[in-house]
């Protein structure tokens, strides 16, 4: 494992950009970017347009390691090139940004108040390709709608089981059990989630660490114990549907918690904007999220 990546992700100042929209979320991401579904007639055209958007983000002048520690890529982005260079290599060698890749295959139907990840069908091959493409870690997302102890235990058991396989392959897993920000019992779900993490982190093998990606907690600094845990490399927060202003305001109240925003990161960016406007708006987004991550 690249020690420089580990040191950067454990102690660097900045945030993680989430650029990992997959097949199910790509149409919505493109629509927010000003590209309606009528603009493409096949999945290939859709993903080509999304790669064009991601390339525009990554190659923008403000997208650098000065404020961005890492970037989470969709599998297809990992496998494509940017300016003639494999995307993960471009991120590190040109931008000094640590590359990650999303490995889950979407969510199953809700049971016990949660949505588990669908069973992984291609993990060994994907991890092998990630290593070949010089990727540091992975990300996998589950979803918690309400605080059912059984459901939360099932989510954590599944996340940690796959995390073990990812660690064995030599990559650092990001575990992302998102809590619904609209849930009237969000705080209770987060407390159960924290307890579940504390109970399981001791099982991570000595000398290895995981990362956590969590909804910004209702109770400020709820996750400080997890942030300081010796088996946790870093804890990052998703925006979860909050606007960028609200997500940054909430994040700034949580010490040592840094952002890993997706929709809030690209908020306000549109395809028909000229490069000057696009880069200025992106620069504002980066500055605001960086400030909230370093307060």
LINVENRA-V431321 format. One record per backbone hydrogen bond with DSSP energy under -1.0 kcal/mol. CO is the residue of the C=O (numbers start at 1). NH is the residue of the N-H. E is the energy in kcal/mol with one decimal. If there is no record, write none. Layout:
co=CO nh=NH e=E
co=CO nh=NH e=E
//
This chain:
co=2 nh=6 e=-1.8
co=3 nh=7 e=-2.6
co=4 nh=8 e=-2.1
co=5 nh=9 e=-2.7
co=6 nh=10 e=-2.0
co=7 nh=11 e=-2.2
co=8 nh=12 e=-1.9
co=15 nh=69 e=-2.8
co=15 nh=70 e=-1.1
co=17 nh=72 e=-2.7
co=22 nh=26 e=-1.9
co=25 nh=29 e=-2.0
co=26 nh=30 e=-2.9
co=27 nh=31 e=-2.3
co=28 nh=32 e=-2.2
co=29 nh=33 e=-1.1
co=30 nh=35 e=-3.0
co=31 nh=34 e=-1.4
co=33 nh=271 e=-3.0
co=36 nh=39 e=-2.2
co=37 nh=40 e=-1.4
co=42 nh=46 e=-2.0
co=43 nh=47 e=-2.6
co=44 nh=48 e=-2.3
co=45 nh=49 e=-2.2
co=46 nh=50 e=-2.1
co=47 nh=51 e=-2.4
co=48 nh=52 e=-2.0
co=49 nh=53 e=-1.9
co=50 nh=54 e=-2.7
co=51 nh=55 e=-2.8
co=52 nh=56 e=-2.0
co=53 nh=57 e=-2.0
co=54 nh=58 e=-2.8
co=55 nh=59 e=-2.4
co=60 nh=63 e=-1.3
co=62 nh=64 e=-1.6
co=64 nh=67 e=-1.3
co=64 nh=68 e=-2.0
co=67 nh=15 e=-1.3
co=69 nh=98 e=-2.8
co=70 nh=17 e=-2.7
co=71 nh=100 e=-2.4
co=72 nh=19 e=-2.3
co=73 nh=102 e=-2.8
co=74 nh=78 e=-2.3
co=75 nh=79 e=-1.6
co=77 nh=80 e=-1.1
co=80 nh=87 e=-2.6
co=82 nh=85 e=-1.4
co=85 nh=82 e=-3.3
co=86 nh=90 e=-2.6
co=87 nh=91 e=-2.3
co=88 nh=92 e=-1.9
co=89 nh=93 e=-3.2
co=90 nh=94 e=-2.0
co=90 nh=95 e=-1.0
co=91 nh=97 e=-2.3
co=92 nh=96 e=-1.0
co=95 nh=65 e=-2.3
co=98 nh=71 e=-2.4
co=99 nh=136 e=-2.6
co=99 nh=137 e=-1.0
co=100 nh=73 e=-2.2
co=101 nh=139 e=-1.6
co=106 nh=118 e=-2.6
co=111 nh=114 e=-2.0
co=113 nh=145 e=-2.5
co=113 nh=146 e=-1.7
co=114 nh=111 e=-2.7
co=115 nh=143 e=-1.8
co=116 nh=108 e=-3.1
co=122 nh=126 e=-2.4
co=123 nh=127 e=-2.9
co=124 nh=128 e=-2.0
co=125 nh=129 e=-2.3
co=126 nh=130 e=-2.4
co=127 nh=131 e=-2.1
co=128 nh=132 e=-2.0
co=129 nh=133 e=-2.3
co=130 nh=135 e=-2.0
co=131 nh=134 e=-1.2
co=136 nh=172 e=-1.8
co=137 nh=101 e=-1.5
co=138 nh=174 e=-1.8
co=139 nh=103 e=-2.7
co=140 nh=176 e=-2.1
co=142 nh=178 e=-1.8
co=143 nh=115 e=-3.1
co=144 nh=180 e=-2.8
co=146 nh=148 e=-2.2
co=148 nh=152 e=-2.5
co=149 nh=153 e=-2.2
co=150 nh=154 e=-2.1
co=151 nh=155 e=-2.3
co=152 nh=156 e=-2.5
co=153 nh=157 e=-2.7
co=154 nh=158 e=-2.2
co=155 nh=159 e=-2.7
co=156 nh=160 e=-2.8
co=157 nh=161 e=-1.9
co=158 nh=162 e=-2.1
co=159 nh=163 e=-2.3
co=160 nh=164 e=-1.9
co=161 nh=165 e=-1.2
co=162 nh=166 e=-2.1
co=163 nh=167 e=-2.8
co=164 nh=168 e=-2.1
co=165 nh=169 e=-1.2
co=166 nh=171 e=-2.1
co=167 nh=170 e=-1.5
co=172 nh=138 e=-2.1
co=173 nh=211 e=-2.8
co=174 nh=140 e=-1.8
co=175 nh=213 e=-3.0
co=176 nh=142 e=-2.9
co=176 nh=178 e=-1.1
co=178 nh=144 e=-3.2
co=180 nh=183 e=-1.3
co=183 nh=186 e=-1.4
co=185 nh=189 e=-2.2
co=186 nh=190 e=-2.3
co=187 nh=191 e=-1.8
co=188 nh=192 e=-2.2
co=189 nh=193 e=-2.3
co=190 nh=194 e=-2.4
co=191 nh=195 e=-2.3
co=192 nh=196 e=-2.3
co=193 nh=197 e=-2.2
co=194 nh=198 e=-2.5
co=195 nh=199 e=-1.9
co=196 nh=200 e=-1.0
co=197 nh=201 e=-2.5
co=200 nh=203 e=-1.9
co=201 nh=204 e=-1.8
co=205 nh=208 e=-1.9
co=210 nh=233 e=-3.0
co=211 nh=175 e=-2.7
co=212 nh=236 e=-3.1
co=214 nh=238 e=-1.7
co=219 nh=222 e=-1.7
co=221 nh=224 e=-1.5
co=223 nh=227 e=-2.5
co=224 nh=228 e=-1.9
co=226 nh=229 e=-1.2
co=229 nh=232 e=-1.9
co=231 nh=210 e=-2.4
co=234 nh=212 e=-2.0
co=235 nh=258 e=-1.4
co=236 nh=214 e=-2.5
co=237 nh=260 e=-3.0
co=239 nh=242 e=-1.9
co=243 nh=247 e=-3.0
co=244 nh=248 e=-2.7
co=245 nh=249 e=-2.1
co=246 nh=250 e=-2.6
co=247 nh=251 e=-2.6
co=248 nh=252 e=-2.4
co=251 nh=254 e=-2.3
co=254 nh=257 e=-1.4
co=258 nh=237 e=-2.4
co=259 nh=16 e=-2.8
co=261 nh=18 e=-2.3
co=262 nh=266 e=-1.6
co=266 nh=269 e=-2.1
co=270 nh=273 e=-1.3
co=274 nh=278 e=-2.9
co=275 nh=279 e=-2.9
co=276 nh=280 e=-1.7
co=277 nh=281 e=-2.6
co=278 nh=282 e=-2.6
co=279 nh=283 e=-2.3
co=280 nh=284 e=-1.9
co=281 nh=285 e=-2.2
co=282 nh=286 e=-2.7
co=283 nh=287 e=-2.3
co=284 nh=288 e=-2.4
co=285 nh=289 e=-2.5
co=286 nh=290 e=-2.5
co=287 nh=291 e=-2.2
co=288 nh=292 e=-2.0
co=289 nh=293 e=-1.7
//
